[in-house]
Amino acid sequence: MQYLNCPNCGLTIRPSADWLTVEHCPRCLARRRTRVAMVASPAPGEGGASAPDILGPSARSHVADREA
């Protein structure tokens, strides 16, 4: 079964049936009102952006400061 990833927000979904696949990210449609095409991948998270990529380089430094 394939996973669908959003390259913009990082949402990963796995449709339980082939006919349930979506072309555009439902999260980006609801929150930003933009149409972003979903990318198919064999494993979760591949093809999508990670949290530091979305939030920027400062997000990683804030997480590191809290752990120290």
trRosetta pair geometry for C-beta under 8 A, 3 or more apart (Angstrom, degrees):
i j d omega theta_ij theta_ji phi_ij phi_ji
1 14 6.0 70 132 -171 121 110
1 15 7.7 -150 -173 69 110 64
2 14 7.6 -180 100 -133 37 78
2 40 4.9 0 168 -163 138 103
2 41 6.9 139 -165 66 88 28
2 42 6.4 -63 -118 -99 72 44
3 12 5.6 1 175 -170 122 99
3 13 7.0 156 -162 80 73 34
3 14 5.0 -47 -106 -85 74 86
3 40 7.3 139 76 -155 46 54
3 41 5.4 -31 68 69 96 81
3 42 7.3 47 19 141 92 8
3 43 6.6 -25 16 125 134 13
3 44 5.0 178 -113 -88 168 59
3 46 7.7 108 68 44 126 85
4 12 7.2 158 81 -152 48 50
4 13 5.2 -16 59 63 98 86
4 14 7.4 167 15 -88 75 35
4 15 6.9 44 -5 -18 121 97
4 21 6.6 140 -56 -146 141 88
4 22 6.8 148 125 53 168 81
4 38 4.2 14 -180 166 111 132
4 39 7.0 140 -159 65 60 36
4 40 6.0 -33 -100 -94 67 58
4 41 7.8 142 -103 21 21 75
5 10 7.3 -28 -167 -153 93 37
5 11 7.2 161 -152 85 48 51
5 12 5.1 -11 -100 -101 78 80
5 38 6.7 138 63 -165 30 77
5 39 5.1 -35 67 65 87 91
5 40 7.9 153 19 -99 79 11
5 41 5.6 8 0 11 121 122
5 44 7.8 137 -76 -155 108 49
5 45 7.0 114 -104 -121 135 11
5 46 7.0 -156 -22 77 155 44
5 47 4.5 141 57 88 139 99
5 48 3.4 -121 -179 -52 124 106
6 9 5.0 3 105 48 133 81
6 10 6.3 -40 73 15 89 12
6 11 4.3 36 15 45 123 89
6 12 7.7 -129 14 -63 74 45
6 25 3.9 57 -105 -99 130 136
6 27 6.7 -119 -2 48 168 112
6 28 6.3 173 -160 -21 144 119
6 36 5.7 69 -155 109 100 128
6 38 5.9 -53 -80 -109 65 71
6 39 7.5 145 -101 16 18 86
6 48 6.1 49 62 -124 45 108
7 36 6.9 -144 51 175 78 120
7 39 5.8 61 -41 -9 100 131
7 47 6.8 -79 -79 153 90 72
7 48 5.9 -144 -95 -126 43 49
7 49 5.8 84 -171 -26 52 94
8 25 6.6 -135 46 17 112 162
8 28 5.5 55 80 -88 139 139
8 34 7.6 -150 -169 94 173 128
8 36 4.5 -86 0 -130 135 163
8 49 7.1 -14 -169 10 4 130
8 54 8.0 83 159 -113 43 107
9 25 6.4 145 31 169 113 153
9 27 5.3 -117 80 101 158 129
9 28 5.6 -169 -12 -65 126 92
9 31 7.8 99 -92 52 152 139
9 36 7.6 143 0 58 92 160
9 49 7.6 164 88 51 5 113
9 54 6.7 67 -138 -123 39 144
10 48 4.8 108 -132 160 54 119
10 49 5.0 -91 -73 70 91 75
10 50 6.8 95 -115 -112 132 15
10 51 6.8 -4 -58 -69 176 56
10 54 5.9 -84 -23 -41 123 141
11 25 5.7 127 49 -150 131 110
11 26 7.6 -126 137 51 166 76
11 27 4.8 159 -52 10 149 138
11 28 7.8 -135 9 -23 131 86
11 48 7.4 -152 53 -135 34 143
12 44 4.9 90 162 -154 152 88
12 45 6.0 -46 -68 -59 154 49
12 48 6.0 -109 -69 -15 95 159
13 22 7.6 30 71 28 146 115
13 38 7.9 -48 42 -141 105 142
14 44 7.3 -62 -52 -82 113 101
15 18 7.0 107 107 -103 130 18
15 20 3.9 172 -159 88 115 101
15 21 4.9 -106 -11 -74 161 59
15 22 7.6 163 -71 -5 124 75
16 20 6.2 29 47 35 67 154
17 20 4.8 93 62 -3 81 107
18 21 6.3 -23 -172 -16 47 111
21 38 7.9 -155 -177 79 89 143
22 25 7.7 119 113 -90 125 21
22 26 6.4 -21 159 -41 170 97
22 38 6.1 89 91 -7 82 147
23 37 6.4 -46 167 -132 75 74
23 38 6.5 -173 176 23 22 99
24 28 7.3 -105 166 68 91 110
24 29 6.0 88 125 -55 117 119
24 35 4.7 -57 -133 -155 143 80
24 36 6.1 115 -157 59 81 44
24 37 6.2 -56 -100 -95 64 39
24 38 6.6 -178 -119 -20 11 88
25 28 4.1 60 88 17 119 108
25 29 6.4 176 92 -14 62 85
25 36 4.6 -7 16 70 119 103
25 37 7.9 29 -19 80 85 5
25 38 5.8 139 -65 -72 70 85
26 29 5.5 -54 -145 38 34 116
26 30 6.2 28 159 -16 67 109
27 30 6.0 -61 -147 40 28 105
27 31 5.9 -1 167 4 67 117
28 31 6.4 -64 -127 51 25 93
28 32 5.1 -35 -163 42 67 113
28 34 5.2 -63 162 71 107 86
28 35 7.4 134 109 -114 117 13
28 36 4.5 30 67 15 167 119
29 32 7.7 -28 -64 57 7 71
29 33 6.8 38 -166 -117 42 32
29 34 7.2 -120 -89 64 41 38
29 35 6.6 38 -90 -94 90 58
30 33 8.0 -39 156 -66 5 55
39 47 4.3 -146 112 160 129 129
39 48 7.1 -179 55 -67 117 67
40 47 7.6 23 83 65 23 176
41 44 7.8 136 90 -96 115 15
41 45 7.9 -100 94 69 149 34
41 46 4.1 -175 178 84 147 97
41 47 4.1 -164 -56 2 132 130
41 48 7.7 -112 5 -17 146 84
42 46 7.1 -4 51 55 65 143
43 46 5.0 69 69 -3 89 123
45 48 5.9 -98 -152 48 38 111
45 50 7.6 40 -164 -89 104 82
49 53 4.2 -128 -171 91 100 131
49 54 5.2 117 121 -54 128 90
50 53 5.0 97 55 6 70 106
50 54 7.3 -145 96 -4 36 90
51 54 5.8 -61 -147 39 34 106
51 55 5.8 7 166 1 72 116
51 59 6.5 -131 141 134 92 150
52 55 6.2 -64 -127 53 28 95
52 56 7.4 -83 -175 80 58 16
52 57 7.0 44 -176 -104 100 38
52 59 5.4 -164 -115 76 62 115
52 60 4.9 27 -116 -54 125 106
55 58 7.4 -108 138 67 92 76
55 59 3.5 60 109 -48 130 149
56 59 5.8 120 64 -9 62 98
57 60 6.1 -50 -166 28 50 110
57 61 7.1 42 146 -14 72 105
58 61 5.7 -58 -153 38 44 111
58 62 6.4 44 152 -22 73 104
59 62 6.0 -56 -150 34 32 110
59 63 6.6 30 154 -17 64 107
60 63 5.9 -57 -152 36 32 111
60 64 6.4 32 153 -19 65 109
61 64 5.6 -54 -146 38 34 113
61 65 6.4 39 154 -25 65 104
62 65 5.7 -50 -147 31 32 114
62 66 6.8 31 155 -18 63 103
63 66 6.0 -56 -153 33 32 109
63 67 6.6 25 154 -16 65 109
64 67 6.0 -60 -148 37 32 109
64 68 6.5 32 157 -25 66 108
65 68 6.1 -58 -149 29 29 110
